[in-house]
Amino acid sequence: MSFLRCNRPFLGALRSSRPQRTLPITQFPTTSSFRRNFHAALPLWGVRSQILKDVGEGITEVQIIQWYVEEGAHIEEWKPLCQYQSDKAVDDITSRYAGVVKKLHFQADDTVPTGKALCEIEVEDGKYPEEHNAAEATPEPVQPSVIIADTPSEQSAESTPSSSSKLDPIGAVNEPPRSKYATLATPAVRGLLKTLNINILDISGTGKDGRVLKEDVHRFVAGRDAAAEARSAITPSQQTETTVNLTPIQSQMFKTMTRSLTVPHFLYADELNINNITAMRKKLASDPRDPKKVTFLSFVIKAVSLALNEYPLLNAKVDMSNPEKPKLIMRPKHNIGVAMDTPQGLIVPNIKDVGNRTILEIASEISRLSALGKDGKLTPADLSGGTITVSNIGNIGGTYVGPVIVPTEVAILGVGKSRTVPVFDDVGQVTKGELVNFSWSADHRVVDGATMARMATMIREFIESPELMLLNMR
């Protein structure tokens, strides 16, 4: 006992020199409190920026349609973060990290340039050591000091109610607060809003969490039109100009066509008799064993591919990475783009590796791409990698066309509308002929007129005598 009494001060000193026991990390209620207790050690959590990567095909910006997450929500790696629309497709962006969403840098309908941070995600330190750090926050400007002159108390009391009424948004506009989910509308609703030129924030949504539905849009339009009619009954009608922003597809088309017209175009046109293909298609359509529709465009695309085997220059790409020494990139596969008119605008998906597809497979792929284009569901894979383009403008109308080359290609074919006219046959007799105009544009920097004419002639022979295609198929 005497030993314990004499050493009690020593034991107390020893106890006080020990480090204090700390609670497990999981017992801390927040990350901030964790950092306060362990400020001397390396933090176990860090923030990473989700960067908008290049989506291909020269697309430099996209438009956010909707976010699938909100600030403070937990996100798993590779789960969808948001839905975007480019000039060519609608797709999802997935999270590169697992963690907590700390900040969203953009809202729905915002346009985001490639290379910019979409959001900040708090992640476990060490899990993504090579990734981007969080973007530095822009310091908020310091509000200047306001000096208020001395005034009588009576004047101050009188001015207070009027100033507060100006600053109080609730007193000025008697509207319920909007839900932060109000702008999370479906692509169909957003398409309707763009068509009607309506701001989604002007509509009170009745869907879940205040989301705007189609019924809300129609109800808003009906009320707006009724109010406009009431005003027109009182005041004379006036026509006013309005400013409308370009859609993402129009914006990208503007940039692409501006670049295209820096290329000197060589134009070449020819007239083809398609009687034999029309007869063949009618025979195929009457065969019950083949219920699929084989379009005229399917034959054209196959004929172009067969001709490219003889004239691969028309499938090449000009490399201007060194303007002093331009080069040609020869591409072995024929990924033939098909210009399509969709509700979103003109898009050009492409049929991959046409050289190894049958005409029936080409027809099936055209149907698939057309259906996806109408629904706005084409993916970047469907739209990237094209080597030459065919535009069947004749489906809409027009006999002649001057197509514009895509910057990553050296040739494009425009197919006009077919027409039935009297023609002379081989023995000089007048007969009925179905004629179509083929209009070519080629990059005259690398494609000479003779090469373009020879390829166009070979394609005409394949179209006018489709049996020749059988002899050239592998």
Secondary structure, DSSP 8 states (H G I E B T S, - for coil): -HHHHHHHHHHHHHHHHS------GGGSSSHHHHHHHTTTS--SEEEEEEE----STT--EEEEEEES--TT-EE-TTSEEEEEE-SS-EEEEE-SS-EEEEEES--TT-EEETTSEEEEEEEETTSSTTS-B-------------------HHHHHHHHHHHHHHH-HHHHS------TTTT---HHHHHHHHHHT--GGGS---SGGG---HHHHHHHHHHHHHHHHHHHHHS------------HHHHHHHHHHHHHTTS-EEEEEEEEE-HHHHHHHHHHHT-TT--S---HHHHHHHHHHHHHHH-GGGG-EEE-SSTTS-EEE--SS--EEE-EEETTEEE--EETTGGGS-HHHHHHHHHHHHHHHHHT---HHHHS---EEEE-GGGTS-S-------TT-SEEEEE---EEEEEE-TTS-EEEEEEEEEEEEEETTT--HHHHHHHHHHHHHHHHSTHHHHHH--
